[in-house]
Each structure stands twice: as C-alpha cells, then as structure tokens.
Amino acid sequence: MKLDFEYGHGTMSANLPDDTDVFIPGVTVADPPCIPEEKLEEETLKSLRNPIGMPPLSELAHRGSRVTIVFPDRVKGGEQATSHRKISIKLILKELYAAGVEKKDILLICSNGLHRKNTVLEIRGVLGDELFNEFYPSGQIMNHDSEDYDHLVDLGTTRRGDPVLMNKYVYDSDVAILIGHVQGNPYGGYSGGYKHCATGITHWRSIASHHVPEVMHRGDFTPVSGHSLMRTKFDEIGMHMEEKMGKKFFCCDAVLDSKSRQISIWSGYAKEMMPLSWVDADKRTYVPFAEKKYDIMVFGMPQFFHYGDGMGTNPIMMMQALSAQVIRHKRVMSDNCVIICSSLCNGFMNEDLWPYLPQMMEDFKHDHMDTLPDMNRLGEYYATNEEYIRKYRYRNAFHPFHGFSMISCAHIAEMNTSAIYIVGAQDPGYARMMGLKTRKTFEEALEDAKRKYTGPNPHILALPLTFKTTAVHLCMKDEPYRG
C-alpha cells in the first residue's frame, strides 16, 4: 500500500506491505461523541454551577474579590470559535459579574510555564477578539514569567522535598481559576488538573523535580499512565500550592477529542474532579486497537508542530518527538521494535525559539557525554544563563531548562527500540550524532530493518498524521487500559 507521511512542509510517500495496519486518531477508531456546538454553553454553564467538591463561583466570589483566570498557551486546546478557553472564560466572567466582581479585579494569565511567552497575536488567537479586546488594552492579560522574582512566591517544599514556587498574582488572588484541557499527554497521562498549575505557573526548579531522568526513565513512565511518579508529583505540588494559599483552585476542564472539540466538561476541586474526568478521557485516549505487537512503527515528522517551527528538524527536539510516540504506544510495540520516520533533519534549530540548542549540541559532543541523560548535570548551568533567560523573558524564546526536560524525554526512544531510521534527512550527520540510522527512503529503511532486526515478515504499524492530530495512547485489544 502507498501512504503519505509528514515531511518538512509537505509529505513523503512510502510503499509498505499490504498487511500494514494503519491508525489515524479519530478516524480508524471514532472518538466518543462531542457536545453539539449549540449545547456547549449550556453544558459548560451546568458544570460551572455544579462543581465537584467545592462551592460554585457564585458563592466563592463577591464584590471586591480579586480573581485570576489561568489559561493554557497555544500548545494545547485549539483556537476555533467554540474552543473550551473561549466558551468557558466568557461564561465564568458572567458568573463573576453576577456575583458582584468588578472587571478591574480580574486578571487573565497565560500559563506558559517554561514555554516561550505567547505573542500578542497568539494571545488574541487563543482567547478570541472579544475577550482580548475587553482585557488586553487595560493590561489585564499577561504571560506567566517564571523569572520575574517580584511576582513569584516561594512556598518551600512538598513533603517529598520538591521545591514549589508559584505565580504571586495567583497566590494573592481571592479566587484562582484554572482552565484546563484533558488531552492525552506523554508527560503524566493528561493535561489539565494539577498538571496545569504544577507546570504552567511555576519555576524551573519546581519543574526540575519531575522533568528529569530519575523520574522519566522509570518503568512507571513508559508506557504513559495516570499513576506514574511524575503524575504523583504534579498532584503533590498542586495540593501544596492550595495548602499554602489557603484555598482550592477552581478548575474548569474539558475532555477533548481529536479535533479539540469538547466531549465533556468538568468543574471543581481538582483532587476529586480529575479522576472523574479521566473516566471520559480514557474512552477517547487509551484505545484498545492492536491484535498483535508491532515490530516496526512508521510515521513522519513535519518541520512545524507542537512547540513551534523547527520541532521536526533540530536533533534534540526530533528525539523528544520520537520518544513521545514510544511513550504513547509502548503497549503495542514488540520488544525489538524499530521506528522508521521521515524528517528533513537539516539542522535548522530556530535559535529564535531555542537559543541554547546549538551550544547544547556542542556540549553533547564532549566531556564524556555518551547518552543524552549525561547532559542533565549541566541543567542548572543553562537554566541560570542570563542571556538565555533574557531571551525567554523578552524575546519569546523557550526557557533554557525546557531543553533539559526535552533531553530527559529524548532518551526514551533509544531505551525502548532496537533501531531508529530517519529517512529523507538533508543533513544526515545530525541524525547519526543522536544514534539514529539514516536512509534515503522508507523502502530502503524497511529492507534494512527486516534484514538486521525483525526478520522478513514484520508486523508494521503506520501512523499517518500522528503529529497533526491530537494523539491517542494505543493499547492491545485484550489488555485495555483500566485507568
């Protein structure tokens, strides 16, 4: 069969055996039905007025209350007119105003964490013109700044000893609202809930307690689940924030489908609400699909996805993307599984977004850096580099420690595969530097893999559009994920 896979800004074709299994999220196995557009406001309002484990906003807020509404950056959640952010924030504002809260006492904060700060145009895109025009001119929309120590508060450590620093605007507010998206995430199972505050409104030292090899290379991290040490740390950090604030976050999370449409809406106290929302999310995310383990997994990598332009061309971000597929799909991979992936792999590192990557690549060549986790000892050195920090704060670059969370993830593909082939690399030396094999075409890579690793009749799984749709976590049909 002939299939097209993402490659740069276009596609690359592959001729694969006719018995290749193909999976496209939301197509091969249909998502659960989403809420009809005409019922979105009704369902969201019903959730807001009947929160789980805490009072509604009409009781929490009153005249004089200072309110922060924390919303995710452009990486998650969609930008359509009916996106969860746009619908829920609009209705939350109506509830707040009805309770007597004044507009001047409301602050909207983008929870970008160590991601690059969203541009004005991107903020307008995720919030929509109406919300943007209402709050941006008065300075009531901002990005979280994890290096703005005048607006961070140090809350000490969790009982486990993990540092907790958080956004001071949120800490000081009377009502703190988290708008979240319950989407399958290789980092701890799902976005939303306590993952939102534990990564989005905190500091690199907090994130360095969980986005590191000793947490991410454990057996409970791959395949992805909701009970890993990383997930436990998210919850502990979020609950520590609540304990020190003296109040609960009011969460409003939406379970989303492959097109970022709302399947269900959940509001209330994260500790009680998250497990209930995951029941719905599991039906869409952990898909019992495979009847056999796969020896070869085939997909393609565009130049621009997820974190930005260059995600699919620079070596470290390429490795993170490869590893994310392993984390999601390890349940259906054979023990000697091989990956074949198309990528331009031309070394474009997009230093506007990742100014530290060229130096990280250079450091990886030296000083006994045999595998990517060896780089982790330089994490604090990079995270405190003043020039990289200035670019994070003022030039919309990623925070330098974000690169180390990528490195920790990036090694997982090597840990769990026999070989990884990059096809179509323009500068194949970059791939070989990362321990990857290179071939010109999918067909050449497939023949080499059969000869060296899998034998002549491998079970093959093709994943077209895997980086262009909201991903799932594949499971065996006879071993469905039980949550």
Wavefront OBJ file of the C-alpha trace (Angstrom):
o trace
v 0.000 0.000 0.000
v 1.077 3.559 -0.661
v 0.883 6.051 2.213
v 1.968 9.653 2.618
v 3.760 10.780 5.775
v 4.598 14.259 7.039
v 7.947 15.587 5.849
v 9.052 19.205 6.208
v 6.208 21.370 4.956
v 4.833 18.583 2.766
v 4.760 14.796 2.643
v 6.895 11.823 1.632
v 5.384 8.677 0.121
v 6.075 5.143 1.265
v 5.237 1.813 -0.344
v 4.504 -0.521 2.551
v 3.282 -4.151 2.600
v -0.450 -4.564 2.104
v -0.865 -6.112 5.554
v 0.406 -2.949 7.256
v -2.020 -1.728 9.922
v -2.864 1.979 9.792
v -4.065 4.125 12.678
v -5.243 7.728 12.418
v -6.669 9.279 15.634
v -10.400 9.880 15.431
v -10.646 8.107 12.051
v -9.538 4.498 12.470
v -11.413 4.313 15.763
v -14.052 7.000 16.199
v -13.842 9.354 19.172
v -16.719 9.413 21.643
v -19.351 11.932 20.503
v -18.562 15.550 21.231
v -21.045 18.031 22.666
v -23.037 19.682 19.839
v -21.967 23.287 19.319
v -25.425 24.610 20.143
v -25.254 22.904 23.562
v -21.705 23.913 24.541
v -22.678 26.957 26.566
v -25.477 25.074 28.304
v -23.200 22.156 29.265
v -20.342 24.396 30.347
v -22.650 26.516 32.490
v -24.183 23.402 34.050
v -20.683 22.245 35.008
v -19.671 25.642 36.407
v -22.804 25.850 38.548
v -22.451 22.284 39.857
v -18.753 21.941 40.672
v -17.369 18.787 42.264
v -16.018 19.083 45.792
v -16.368 22.843 46.273
v -18.893 25.702 46.073
v -19.764 27.393 42.760
v -18.267 30.721 41.739
v -21.464 32.481 42.803
v -20.557 31.583 46.405
v -16.766 31.862 46.177
v -16.710 35.352 44.643
v -18.265 38.652 45.643
v -17.774 42.370 45.219
v -14.145 43.202 45.987
v -12.832 39.694 45.193
v -9.596 39.625 43.229
v -9.799 36.881 40.598
v -7.162 35.253 38.419
v -8.169 33.142 35.417
v -5.277 30.935 34.283
v -5.479 29.566 30.741
v -3.107 27.311 28.719
v -0.858 28.615 25.970
v -1.245 27.924 22.256
v 0.300 24.445 22.531
v -2.999 22.993 23.784
v -6.714 23.283 23.233
v -7.459 24.612 19.745
v -8.337 28.111 18.567
v -11.751 27.555 16.987
v -14.570 29.920 17.950
v -16.088 27.213 20.159
v -12.840 26.224 21.898
v -13.045 25.449 25.608
v -10.984 28.504 26.539
v -13.232 30.902 24.672
v -16.535 29.390 25.837
v -15.610 28.763 29.480
v -13.906 32.088 30.186
v -16.831 34.024 28.713
v -19.287 32.152 30.944
v -17.036 32.380 34.007
v -16.936 36.139 33.577
v -20.732 36.277 33.512
v -20.871 34.264 36.745
v -18.288 36.542 38.371
v -20.015 39.730 37.297
v -23.351 38.386 38.567
v -21.667 37.733 41.930
v -20.545 41.368 42.104
v -16.930 41.034 40.957
v -15.731 44.108 39.078
v -13.848 43.875 35.797
v -10.891 45.791 37.233
v -10.307 42.991 39.749
v -9.913 40.237 37.151
v -6.571 39.155 35.674
v -6.104 36.635 32.841
v -2.767 34.770 32.950
v -1.386 32.547 30.215
v 0.193 29.512 31.903
v 3.152 29.179 29.544
v 5.486 27.937 32.303
v 8.887 27.331 30.673
v 7.351 27.501 27.199
v 8.009 30.671 25.306
v 5.732 33.569 26.150
v 2.885 33.791 23.676
v 2.939 36.788 21.370
v 0.140 39.335 21.348
v -1.185 37.786 18.127
v -1.130 34.307 19.669
v -2.920 35.502 22.805
v -5.602 37.012 20.594
v -5.860 33.690 18.758
v -6.371 31.527 21.849
v -8.756 33.941 23.605
v -10.601 35.403 20.626
v -11.233 39.031 19.723
v -14.000 39.630 22.256
v -12.026 38.625 25.349
v -8.806 40.112 24.007
v -10.376 43.494 23.292
v -12.064 43.543 26.700
v -8.963 42.856 28.810
v -5.744 43.412 26.861
v -5.887 47.221 26.452
v -6.170 47.624 30.242
v -3.177 45.373 30.912
v -5.287 42.547 32.347
v -3.857 39.777 30.172
v -0.296 38.584 30.731
v 2.039 35.658 30.273
v 3.423 33.898 33.334
v 7.088 34.842 33.806
v 8.976 32.164 35.727
v 11.956 34.523 36.124
v 10.040 37.527 37.481
v 11.009 37.147 41.122
v 8.961 40.184 42.126
v 5.879 38.215 41.118
v 6.793 34.734 42.334
v 6.292 33.378 45.830
v 8.450 30.640 47.370
v 6.221 28.105 49.139
v 9.012 25.899 50.418
v 8.863 22.219 49.515
v 6.346 19.407 49.349
v 6.559 16.630 51.931
v 8.627 14.748 49.369
v 11.054 17.684 49.235
v 10.175 19.122 45.823
v 10.532 22.930 45.593
v 7.336 24.887 44.955
v 7.459 28.422 43.595
v 4.340 29.884 42.021
v 2.896 32.954 40.354
v 2.275 35.610 43.012
v -0.742 37.093 41.233
v -2.456 33.708 41.514
v -1.276 33.205 45.099
v -2.610 36.627 46.166
v -5.971 36.324 44.431
v -9.143 35.527 46.344
v -10.398 33.177 43.633
v -7.927 31.264 41.428
v -9.467 29.621 38.363
v -7.678 27.078 36.155
v -8.991 26.496 32.624
v -7.682 23.097 31.525
v -7.808 20.588 28.700
v -7.941 16.870 29.419
v -5.931 15.646 26.456
v -3.642 12.621 26.270
v -0.157 13.731 27.242
v 3.008 11.604 27.377
v 4.059 13.560 30.463
v 1.871 12.061 33.163
v -1.200 10.884 31.269
v -3.333 14.004 30.893
v -3.076 17.761 30.757
v -5.374 19.815 32.970
v -5.986 19.484 36.702
v -2.907 19.778 38.886
v -0.571 19.282 35.923
v -1.729 22.695 34.751
v -0.589 24.630 37.817
v 2.423 22.390 38.569
v 3.974 23.170 35.182
v 2.268 26.339 33.929
v 2.587 28.910 36.740
v 5.739 27.798 38.472
v 9.547 27.945 38.237
v 12.260 25.839 36.619
v 13.379 24.477 39.997
v 9.900 23.049 40.560
v 9.874 21.549 37.073
v 13.368 20.135 37.651
v 11.868 17.947 40.371
v 9.926 15.901 37.819
v 11.076 16.576 34.224
v 14.374 14.747 34.846
v 15.826 11.297 34.077
v 15.306 9.808 37.546
v 11.544 10.406 37.138
v 11.119 9.996 33.386
v 13.238 6.872 32.936
v 11.309 4.805 35.460
v 9.183 1.842 34.467
v 6.011 3.687 35.511
v 6.606 6.456 32.960
v 6.694 4.334 29.780
v 4.087 3.412 28.698
v 2.191 6.514 29.765
v -0.283 6.193 32.641
v -2.063 8.244 35.261
v -0.185 6.684 38.171
v 3.476 7.482 37.435
v 5.778 9.213 39.887
v 5.624 12.270 37.630
v 1.827 12.404 37.930
v 2.075 11.956 41.689
v 4.487 14.871 41.882
v 2.141 17.090 39.828
v -0.655 16.366 42.275
v 1.530 16.916 45.331
v 2.784 20.255 44.008
v -0.729 21.428 43.123
v -2.112 20.449 46.533
v 0.865 22.099 48.258
v 0.002 25.319 46.426
v -3.582 25.041 47.674
v -2.453 24.364 51.230
v -0.196 27.426 51.287
v -2.742 29.656 49.519
v -5.438 28.608 51.963
v -7.890 27.945 49.132
v -8.612 25.427 46.406
v -8.156 26.102 42.734
v -11.490 26.267 40.920
v -10.871 24.105 37.852
v -12.890 24.003 34.671
v -11.504 21.236 32.445
v -12.791 19.908 29.143
v -12.179 16.405 27.823
v -11.305 16.996 24.165
v -11.465 14.855 21.025
v -9.057 14.575 18.078
v -10.158 17.974 16.758
v -10.064 19.692 20.176
v -13.856 19.597 20.497
v -15.416 19.171 23.930
v -16.570 15.672 24.830
v -17.472 16.624 28.406
v -16.920 19.485 30.865
v -15.780 19.082 34.472
v -15.508 21.774 37.133
v -14.493 21.933 40.775
v -11.793 20.703 43.136
v -9.011 19.053 41.149
v -8.350 16.249 43.628
v -11.919 14.981 43.288
v -12.700 16.175 39.787
v -9.655 14.851 37.889
v -10.326 11.116 38.369
v -13.914 11.572 37.182
v -12.873 13.486 34.071
v -10.321 10.786 33.272
v -13.068 8.173 33.020
v -14.420 10.025 29.972
v -10.955 10.850 28.683
v -9.816 7.216 28.879
v -12.528 6.219 26.391
v -11.024 8.529 23.802
v -7.339 8.343 24.698
v -6.399 4.765 25.648
v -7.571 2.951 22.526
v -7.684 -0.911 22.616
v -6.687 -1.325 18.972
v -3.868 -3.811 18.408
v -4.364 -7.551 17.944
v -0.604 -8.158 17.779
v 2.581 -6.440 18.853
v 4.275 -4.380 16.162
v 7.871 -4.889 15.077
v 8.065 -1.689 13.044
v 6.354 1.664 13.641
v 6.289 4.100 10.699
v 5.414 7.783 10.804
v 6.546 11.182 9.547
v 7.661 14.381 11.207
v 6.732 17.840 9.869
v 9.037 20.791 10.358
v 6.473 22.800 12.356
v 4.367 21.204 15.089
v 3.623 21.291 18.794
v 6.349 23.569 20.204
v 6.973 25.508 17.009
v 8.869 25.856 13.737
v 11.961 23.646 13.845
v 10.469 21.000 16.140
v 10.912 18.422 13.375
v 14.342 19.470 12.130
v 16.654 20.083 15.093
v 18.115 16.916 16.626
v 17.108 17.227 20.289
v 13.504 18.178 19.567
v 13.331 15.415 16.961
v 14.399 12.909 19.615
v 11.767 14.215 22.021
v 9.091 13.768 19.362
v 10.261 10.218 18.597
v 10.207 9.395 22.289
v 6.702 10.801 22.744
v 5.456 8.198 20.246
v 7.216 5.445 22.173
v 5.745 6.607 25.480
v 2.247 6.674 23.981
v 2.418 3.373 22.083
v 4.825 1.159 24.035
v 1.955 -1.188 24.918
v 1.649 -2.248 21.269
v 5.383 -2.352 20.440
v 7.346 -5.598 20.359
v 10.473 -5.853 22.483
v 12.713 -5.332 19.444
v 10.567 -2.671 17.766
v 12.117 -0.437 15.091
v 10.988 3.101 14.208
v 11.146 4.465 10.673
v 10.427 8.209 10.469
v 10.718 10.814 7.743
v 12.290 14.145 8.681
v 14.063 16.952 6.863
v 16.677 16.718 9.626
v 18.585 19.662 8.190
v 19.870 21.044 11.495
v 17.532 24.048 11.490
v 17.441 24.807 15.207
v 15.403 28.007 15.092
v 17.527 29.910 17.572
v 14.760 32.496 17.967
v 12.789 29.827 19.862
v 15.619 27.691 21.242
v 18.694 29.954 21.506
v 20.551 27.437 23.684
v 20.275 24.399 21.378
v 23.451 24.956 19.313
v 25.539 25.126 22.488
v 23.778 22.090 23.916
v 24.572 20.150 20.757
v 28.196 21.226 21.018
v 28.404 20.200 24.676
v 26.902 16.824 23.815
v 29.953 16.082 21.656
v 32.408 16.385 24.528
v 33.245 15.665 28.173
v 32.102 12.030 28.360
v 28.565 12.805 27.163
v 27.773 9.283 25.984
v 23.975 9.498 26.182
v 21.567 12.413 26.444
v 20.928 11.904 30.201
v 24.616 12.648 30.792
v 23.780 16.227 29.812
v 21.447 16.662 32.764
v 24.295 17.666 35.069
v 24.516 20.906 33.076
v 20.846 21.749 33.710
v 21.426 24.424 36.339
v 24.311 25.905 34.331
v 21.978 26.507 31.398
v 18.923 27.390 33.497
v 20.777 30.288 35.142
v 22.402 31.640 31.972
v 21.427 35.312 31.993
v 21.360 35.775 28.231
v 19.115 32.753 27.657
v 16.861 33.989 30.479
v 16.643 37.443 28.895
v 15.563 35.836 25.638
v 12.891 33.844 27.471
v 11.620 36.966 29.217
v 11.784 39.478 26.387
v 12.141 37.659 23.028
v 9.562 34.854 23.204
v 12.145 32.085 23.491
v 11.770 28.893 25.494
v 13.333 28.902 28.948
v 16.740 27.173 28.863
v 15.701 24.464 31.330
v 12.955 23.436 28.927
v 15.718 21.981 26.791
v 16.663 19.656 29.628
v 13.117 18.399 30.044
v 13.298 17.616 26.317
v 16.621 15.782 26.747
v 15.232 13.658 29.568
v 12.349 12.619 27.345
v 14.507 12.269 24.236
v 16.481 9.300 25.559
v 13.344 7.164 25.992
v 13.222 6.280 22.284
v 16.719 4.796 22.478
v 15.806 2.941 25.692
v 12.831 1.187 24.085
v 13.752 0.428 20.456
v 16.243 -1.728 18.587
v 16.887 0.947 15.984
v 15.514 4.223 14.667
v 15.791 5.143 10.993
v 15.448 8.723 9.742
v 14.575 8.863 6.048
v 14.985 11.905 3.832
v 17.488 13.705 6.061
v 19.110 16.622 4.284
v 21.999 16.679 6.764
v 22.053 13.071 7.961
v 25.036 13.638 10.235
v 22.711 15.276 12.762
v 20.645 12.092 12.975
v 23.718 9.874 13.218
v 25.048 12.063 16.021
v 21.937 11.152 18.016
v 22.492 7.435 17.440
v 19.958 7.171 14.612
v 20.362 5.370 11.292
v 19.765 7.175 8.005
v 18.403 6.047 4.648
v 17.059 7.917 1.638
v 13.637 6.259 1.536
v 11.147 4.380 3.667
v 11.614 1.345 1.437
v 15.394 1.230 1.960
v 14.972 1.579 5.717
v 12.336 -1.159 5.798
v 14.538 -3.644 3.914
v 17.492 -2.905 6.187
v 15.361 -3.310 9.323
v 13.999 -6.661 8.106
v 17.483 -7.924 7.365
v 19.025 -6.830 10.674
v 16.285 -6.701 13.323
v 12.837 -8.053 12.578
v 13.096 -10.843 10.024
v 11.319 -10.956 6.661
v 7.686 -10.669 7.824
v 7.426 -7.954 10.455
v 4.154 -6.633 11.848
v 4.049 -2.982 10.768
v 2.037 -0.097 12.227
v 1.723 3.072 10.155
v 0.775 6.323 11.886
v -0.043 8.988 9.278
v -0.887 12.424 10.726
v 0.403 11.418 14.145
v 1.757 14.918 14.764
v -1.139 16.697 13.054
v -3.989 15.366 15.192
v -4.496 15.123 18.926
v -2.762 11.853 19.714
v -4.005 8.738 21.494
v -2.255 6.054 23.558
v -2.657 2.722 21.771
v -3.330 -0.475 23.743
v -3.747 -4.166 22.965
v -7.336 -5.210 22.342
v -7.134 -7.905 25.005
v -5.331 -5.655 27.512
v -7.252 -2.374 27.612
v -6.046 0.315 29.981
v -8.017 0.279 33.234
v -7.201 3.774 34.449
l 1 2 3 4 5 6 7 8 9 10 11 12 13 14 15 16 17 18 19 20 21 22 23 24 25 26 27 28 29 30 31 32 33 34 35 36 37 38 39 40 41 42 43 44 45 46 47 48 49 50 51 52 53 54 55 56 57 58 59 60 61 62 63 64 65 66 67 68 69 70 71 72 73 74 75 76 77 78 79 80 81 82 83 84 85 86 87 88 89 90 91 92 93 94 95 96 97 98 99 100 101 102 103 104 105 106 107 108 109 110 111 112 113 114 115 116 117 118 119 120 121 122 123 124 125 126 127 128 129 130 131 132 133 134 135 136 137 138 139 140 141 142 143 144 145 146 147 148 149 150 151 152 153 154 155 156 157 158 159 160 161 162 163 164 165 166 167 168 169 170 171 172 173 174 175 176 177 178 179 180 181 182 183 184 185 186 187 188 189 190 191 192 193 194 195 196 197 198 199 200 201 202 203 204 205 206 207 208 209 210 211 212 213 214 215 216 217 218 219 220 221 222 223 224 225 226 227 228 229 230 231 232 233 234 235 236 237 238 239 240 241 242 243 244 245 246 247 248 249 250 251 252 253 254 255 256 257 258 259 260 261 262 263 264 265 266 267 268 269 270 271 272 273 274 275 276 277 278 279 280 281 282 283 284 285 286 287 288 289 290 291 292 293 294 295 296 297 298 299 300 301 302 303 304 305 306 307 308 309 310 311 312 313 314 315 316 317 318 319 320 321 322 323 324 325 326 327 328 329 330 331 332 333 334 335 336 337 338 339 340 341 342 343 344 345 346 347 348 349 350 351 352 353 354 355 356 357 358 359 360 361 362 363 364 365 366 367 368 369 370 371 372 373 374 375 376 377 378 379 380 381 382 383 384 385 386 387 388 389 390 391 392 393 394 395 396 397 398 399 400 401 402 403 404 405 406 407 408 409 410 411 412 413 414 415 416 417 418 419 420 421 422 423 424 425 426 427 428 429 430 431 432 433 434 435 436 437 438 439 440 441 442 443 444 445 446 447 448 449 450 451 452 453 454 455 456 457 458 459 460 461 462 463 464 465 466 467 468 469 470 471 472 473 474 475 476 477 478 479 480 481 482 483
